[in-house]
Amino acid sequence: MSNNLSAVKKIKVASRNRLQNKTYKLAIKKSIKRYLSNLNNSSEISKNLSIVYQKIDKAIKKGILHKNKGARKKARLTQILNQHTKKI
């Protein structure tokens, strides 16, 4: 542990931000899993997809995810949806 007060504060801020980012990323993962598990339920597909999109967009806005990573996640989710609708 450092003796410099600014370094101590920086460590506290970094650990707080790391926990916040981790919880938000876990929320995104849970919503994606919920979306993928409910692909067979046609009534909730668009609702779950919009929730996932909202969470990804908010993470991009807050700086938790890079904008290209968010776009890649959304593109893959729509690709899965298109493949699933072709099978039906």
C-alpha positions in Angstrom: 0.0 0.0 0.0 1.4 3.4 -0.9 1.8 6.3 1.5 0.8 9.0 -1.0 -2.7 10.2 -0.4 -3.6 10.6 -4.1 -2.4 7.1 -4.8 -4.5 5.7 -1.9 -7.6 7.6 -3.3 -6.9 6.3 -6.8 -6.8 2.7 -5.5 -10.1 3.2 -3.8 -11.7 4.8 -6.8 -10.4 2.1 -9.1 -11.7 -0.7 -6.9 -15.1 0.9 -6.7 -15.3 1.4 -10.4 -14.1 -2.2 -11.0 -17.0 -3.5 -8.9 -19.6 -1.3 -10.6 -18.3 -2.3 -14.0 -18.3 -6.0 -13.0 -21.9 -5.9 -11.8 -23.1 -4.2 -15.0 -21.3 -6.7 -17.2 -22.9 -9.5 -15.3 -26.3 -7.9 -15.8 -25.6 -7.8 -19.5 -24.6 -11.5 -19.5 -27.7 -12.5 -17.5 -30.0 -10.6 -19.9 -28.3 -12.2 -22.9 -28.8 -15.6 -21.4 -32.4 -14.9 -20.7 -32.9 -13.7 -24.3 -31.2 -16.9 -25.7 -33.2 -19.2 -23.4 -36.5 -17.6 -24.5 -35.9 -17.8 -28.3 -38.6 -20.4 -28.6 -41.1 -18.1 -26.8 -42.1 -15.8 -29.7 -44.1 -13.3 -27.5 -41.0 -12.3 -25.4 -38.3 -12.3 -28.1 -38.6 -8.6 -29.1 -39.0 -7.5 -25.5 -35.9 -9.4 -24.3 -33.9 -8.2 -27.3 -34.8 -4.6 -26.6 -33.7 -5.0 -22.9 -30.4 -6.4 -24.0 -29.9 -3.6 -26.5 -30.7 -1.0 -23.8 -28.2 -2.5 -21.4 -25.5 -2.7 -24.1 -26.1 0.9 -25.2 -26.0 2.1 -21.6 -22.7 0.3 -21.0 -21.2 1.9 -24.1 -22.4 5.3 -22.9 -20.9 4.8 -19.5 -17.6 3.6 -20.9 -17.9 0.1 -19.6 -17.9 -1.5 -23.1 -16.1 -0.3 -26.2 -18.5 0.8 -28.9 -17.2 -1.8 -31.4 -17.6 -4.6 -28.8 -21.2 -3.4 -28.2 -22.0 -3.3 -31.9 -20.5 -6.8 -32.3 -22.6 -8.2 -29.5 -25.8 -6.7 -30.9 -24.9 -7.9 -34.4 -24.4 -11.4 -33.2 -27.6 -11.4 -31.2 -29.6 -10.3 -34.3 -27.7 -13.0 -36.4 -28.9 -15.6 -33.9 -32.4 -14.3 -34.1 -32.4 -14.4 -37.9 -31.0 -18.0 -37.9 -33.7 -19.0 -35.4 -36.5 -17.5 -37.5 -35.3 -19.3 -40.6 -35.5 -22.6 -38.8 -39.2 -22.0 -37.9 
